[in-house]
Amino acid sequence: MLQNNVLVLVFLPLLATAPHAQPVDESCAPAACGSLTIKYPFWLRGRQPAYCGHPTFAVTCDGATPPSLNDSYLRVLAIHYGNSSVVAFHANLVDNPICVATRFNTSSTLALSLLAVSRANSELYFCKNCSRTPPTGSVAVNCTGLRGSSEWFLSLNRMYDPRGTARWPDEMVGCQYSVVPVMPGSELNTARDYAGLVRSGFLLEWTVPGDCAACDASGGQCRYDAGAMAFRCFCPGGRLQLATCGE
């Protein structure tokens, strides 16, 4: 029976913030979290007011591990503000041995809104119980000894497609499999490559309301207005404008 466990992003409840309860005159200057620079739409939970970023993009920085995004399983490795993308890895996939991780159901574990898995990613397939020859270029994984285990294969596809089963290769028919996105340009030569691939993460792209760059250019600071659930530009004199300080 064909199975498909694809990474799915669903919605996290917004942080509860009372309308207009926050002092909007406090600075939201870029902050450091290890090697990361945190600025709108991201904000540092526990170190910055919630209005400094969008509720979805709260970063928890404890200094011991890569920071988590909105207290999810996602660990942030890099943030690229120029093209609105994040490099992150899934902690459960990294922390578990390969033969356990391949059975991990990623479809019910991530809860983030306003983010999408980038089409630029490659796809890492986990295949088992194939009734025909495994996909060309597959790498065998020995899971002998684990309860309910069978021979697994790893296979790499060069382009991530969010349509899922609309475009599986014909070679995958007759196999049970799950899919995890990995970074563009990833290489799979042996089963030992698995750990490096999942730890290197994958690309997520964000889309948030408002033009923060235009607000900054007008002399303002980017804010999230919890009362209106919308972007605002905080301008000199304490004014909250809809878009820029030039209005």
Buried (B, 14 or more C-beta within 10 A) or exposed (E): EEEEBBBBBEEBEBBEBEEEEBEBEEEBEEBEBEEBEBBBBBBBBEEBBBBBBBBBBBBBBEEEEBBBBBEBBBBBBEBEBEEBBBBBBBBBBBEBEBBBBBBBEBBEBBBBBBBEBBEBBBBBBBBBEBEEEBBEEBBEBEBEEEEEBEBBBBBBBEEBBBEEEEEBEEBBEBBBBBBBBBBBEBEBEEBEBBBEBBBBBBBBBBEBEBBBEBBBEBEBBBBBBBEEEEBBBBBEEEEBBEBBBEE
